Amino acid sequence: IKSSTPLFVLGFAFLLKLERPSLRLSAVIALIAVGELITVHHPSPEEPRPSDLMNSTRSAASGASNSTCAASTSPKENLPVGAFLCLLAAASSGLRWTLLQLTLTQLPPGWRAPFVQLRLVAPYTF
């Protein structure tokens, strides 16, 4: 989910009119979205999930049998909150990059040198 930041960057760039929507950019967005969907696609029933492997490793390492020492909350209960927080972080990152681009494009011509921009964006690096 975190790698969906470019989708948010392009979305905010379209909203703030930094980019004009085009067929090429729409194709890029579609390819990223399809890649994201393929990444989160659940494995077939005969393949173990990574969370199942982690739970079996933990119980084997602690010497516990079955689920007698299971945590009070399952990973599935925290999934919507974690997914929302991750999407919120990606959206915030996309907005940050877009606002930075908007700020840098509105600088006076004398301030467009790379070192001047670096000084403005990250003043403590010098």
Backbone hydrogen bonds in HBPLUS format (Angstrom, degrees):
<---DONOR---> <-ACCEPTOR-->    atom                        ^
c    i                          cat <-CA-CA->   ^        H-A-AA   ^      H-
h    n   atom  resd res      DA  || num        DHA   H-A  angle D-A-AA Bond
n    s   type  num  typ     dist DA aas  dist angle  dist       angle   num
A0004-SER N   A0001-ILE O   2.98 MM   3  5.54 153.6  2.05 120.8 123.1     1
A0007-LEU N   A0004-SER O   2.99 MM   3  5.41 132.6  2.23 109.9 122.4     2
A0008-PHE N   A0005-THR O   2.97 MM   3  5.14 116.1  2.39 102.7 118.2     3
A0009-VAL N   A0005-THR O   2.86 MM   4  6.18 156.5  1.91 157.4 165.3     4
A0010-LEU N   A0006-PRO O   3.00 MM   4  6.14 169.7  2.01 147.9 149.6     5
A0011-GLY N   A0007-LEU O   2.90 MM   4  6.04 152.9  1.97 141.5 150.3     6
A0012-PHE N   A0008-PHE O   2.84 MM   4  5.99 167.9  1.86 153.3 155.4     7
A0013-ALA N   A0009-VAL O   2.88 MM   4  6.02 147.5  1.98 143.4 153.6     8
A0014-PHE N   A0010-LEU O   2.90 MM   4  6.10 149.2  2.00 145.3 152.4     9
A0015-LEU N   A0011-GLY O   3.01 MM   4  6.30 157.6  2.06 145.0 151.4    10
A0016-LEU N   A0012-PHE O   2.87 MM   4  6.01 157.8  1.92 149.1 154.1    11
A0018-LEU N   A0013-ALA O   2.82 MM   5  4.92 150.6  1.91 149.8 154.2    12
A0019-GLU N   A0013-ALA O   3.33 MM   6  5.51 157.5  2.39 118.6 117.4    13
A0017-LYS N   A0014-PHE O   3.24 MM   3  5.00 158.0  2.29  99.2 104.6    14
A0026-SER N   A0022-SER O   2.98 MM   4  6.14 153.9  2.05 145.3 153.3    15
A0027-ALA N   A0023-LEU O   2.91 MM   4  6.13 147.5  2.02 143.9 152.5    16
A0028-VAL N   A0024-ARG O   3.01 MM   4  6.33 150.4  2.10 144.2 152.4    17
A0029-ILE N   A0025-LEU O   2.94 MM   4  6.19 163.5  1.97 150.2 154.0    18
A0030-ALA N   A0026-SER O   2.93 MM   4  6.12 157.7  1.98 144.1 150.6    19
A0031-LEU N   A0027-ALA O   2.90 MM   4  6.11 158.1  1.95 148.0 153.5    20
A0032-ILE N   A0028-VAL O   2.99 MM   4  6.24 161.1  2.02 153.2 158.0    21
A0033-ALA N   A0029-ILE O   2.93 MM   4  6.12 162.1  1.96 150.4 155.7    22
A0034-VAL N   A0030-ALA O   2.88 MM   4  6.09 159.3  1.92 150.4 155.9    23
A0035-GLY N   A0031-LEU O   2.94 MM   4  6.10 157.2  1.99 144.5 151.1    24
A0036-GLU N   A0032-ILE O   2.90 MM   4  6.17 150.4  1.99 147.2 155.5    25
A0037-LEU N   A0033-ALA O   2.95 MM   4  6.25 156.5  2.01 147.7 153.9    26
A0038-ILE N   A0034-VAL O   2.90 MM   4  6.16 156.9  1.95 151.3 157.5    27
A0039-THR N   A0035-GLY O   2.99 MM   4  6.14 149.8  2.08 141.3 149.6    28
A0040-VAL N   A0036-GLU O   3.14 MM   4  6.43 152.6  2.21 150.0 155.6    29
A0041-HIS N   A0038-ILE O   3.38 MM   3  5.17 156.6  2.44  96.4 103.1    30
A0047-GLU N   A0044-SER O   3.01 MM   3  5.58 152.8  2.09 119.3 127.4    31
A0052-ASP N   A0049-ARG O   3.08 MM   3  5.21 123.5  2.41 100.1 114.2    32
A0053-LEU N   A0049-ARG O   3.12 MM   4  6.50 154.8  2.19 152.1 159.1    33
A0054-MET N   A0050-PRO O   3.01 MM   4  6.27 153.0  2.08 146.5 153.8    34
A0055-ASN N   A0051-SER O   2.99 MM   4  6.17 158.8  2.04 145.5 150.8    35
A0056-SER N   A0052-ASP O   2.99 MM   4  6.17 159.6  2.03 148.3 153.6    36
A0057-THR N   A0053-LEU O   3.00 MM   4  6.13 148.1  2.11 141.4 150.1    37
A0058-ARG N   A0054-MET O   2.95 MM   4  6.16 157.4  2.00 148.6 154.4    38
A0059-SER N   A0055-ASN O   3.03 MM   4  6.21 165.7  2.05 149.4 152.9    39
A0060-ALA N   A0056-SER O   3.04 MM   4  6.05 150.1  2.13 136.6 144.9    40
A0061-ALA N   A0057-THR O   2.93 MM   4  6.04 151.4  2.02 143.9 151.8    41
A0062-SER N   A0058-ARG O   2.98 MM   4  6.18 148.7  2.08 147.3 155.3    42
A0064-ALA N   A0059-SER O   3.00 MM   5  5.04 125.7  2.30 147.3 155.0    43
A0068-THR N   A0065-SER O   3.42 MM   3  6.46 173.1  2.43 148.8 150.1    44
A0070-ALA N   A0067-SER O   3.41 MM   3  5.03 158.3  2.46 105.0 102.5    45
A0077-GLU N   A0074-SER O   3.07 MM   3  5.50 140.1  2.23 109.8 119.7    46
A0082-GLY N   A0078-ASN O   2.96 MM   4  6.09 166.9  1.98 160.0 164.3    47
A0083-ALA N   A0079-LEU O   2.86 MM   4  5.93 161.0  1.89 153.5 159.0    48
A0084-PHE N   A0080-PRO O   2.91 MM   4  6.00 156.6  1.97 142.9 149.5    49
A0085-LEU N   A0081-VAL O   2.93 MM   4  6.15 162.5  1.96 150.1 154.8    50
A0086-CYS N   A0082-GLY O   2.93 MM   4  6.07 153.2  2.00 144.7 152.2    51
A0087-LEU N   A0083-ALA O   2.93 MM   4  6.12 158.7  1.97 147.8 153.4    52
A0088-LEU N   A0084-PHE O   2.84 MM   4  6.02 152.6  1.92 147.9 156.3    53
A0089-ALA N   A0085-LEU O   2.92 MM   4  6.12 150.4  2.01 141.3 148.9    54
A0090-ALA N   A0086-CYS O   2.98 MM   4  6.25 155.2  2.04 145.4 152.0    55
A0091-ALA N   A0087-LEU O   2.87 MM   4  6.07 158.3  1.92 147.7 153.7    56
A0092-SER N   A0088-LEU O   2.88 MM   4  6.03 156.8  1.93 144.9 151.7    57
A0093-SER N   A0089-ALA O   2.94 MM   4  6.08 155.3  2.00 144.4 151.2    58
A0094-GLY N   A0090-ALA O   2.94 MM   4  6.15 156.0  2.00 145.4 152.0    59
A0095-LEU N   A0091-ALA O   2.91 MM   4  6.15 156.2  1.97 148.2 154.5    60
A0096-ARG N   A0092-SER O   2.89 MM   4  6.07 155.0  1.95 145.5 152.8    61
A0097-TRP N   A0093-SER O   2.99 MM   4  6.24 164.8  2.02 152.9 155.6    62
A0098-THR N   A0094-GLY O   3.05 MM   4  6.18 156.8  2.10 143.6 150.3    63
A0099-LEU N   A0095-LEU O   2.88 MM   4  6.04 163.1  1.91 152.5 156.8    64
A0100-LEU N   A0096-ARG O   2.94 MM   4  6.09 152.1  2.02 146.1 154.2    65
A0101-GLN N   A0097-TRP O   2.98 MM   4  6.19 155.6  2.04 143.7 150.0    66
A0102-LEU N   A0098-THR O   2.92 MM   4  6.16 155.5  1.98 147.0 154.0    67
A0103-THR N   A0099-LEU O   2.90 MM   4  6.08 155.5  1.96 144.6 151.0    68
A0104-LEU N   A0100-LEU O   2.91 MM   4  6.13 162.6  1.94 151.8 156.3    69
A0105-THR N   A0101-GLN O   3.00 MM   4  6.13 146.9  2.11 145.5 153.5    70
A0106-GLN N   A0103-THR O   3.23 MM   3  5.39 144.3  2.37 100.5 110.5    71
A0111-TRP N   A0108-PRO O   2.98 MM   3  5.56 157.0  2.03 121.7 129.0    72
A0112-ARG N   A0109-PRO O   3.45 MM   3  5.58 165.0  2.47 112.5 111.7    73
A0117-GLN N   A0113-ALA O   3.00 MM   4  6.27 163.0  2.03 160.7 165.8    74
A0118-LEU N   A0114-PRO O   2.90 MM   4  6.11 153.5  1.97 145.2 152.9    75
A0119-ARG N   A0115-PHE O   2.98 MM   4  6.11 150.3  2.07 137.8 145.6    76
A0120-LEU N   A0116-VAL O   2.97 MM   4  6.28 147.8  2.07 145.1 153.9    77
A0121-VAL N   A0117-GLN O   2.87 MM   4  6.05 159.0  1.92 152.3 157.8    78
A0122-ALA N   A0118-LEU O   2.86 MM   4  5.72 164.5  1.89 147.2 152.4    79
A0125-THR N   A0122-ALA O   3.21 MM   3  5.85 169.0  2.22 122.9 124.9    80
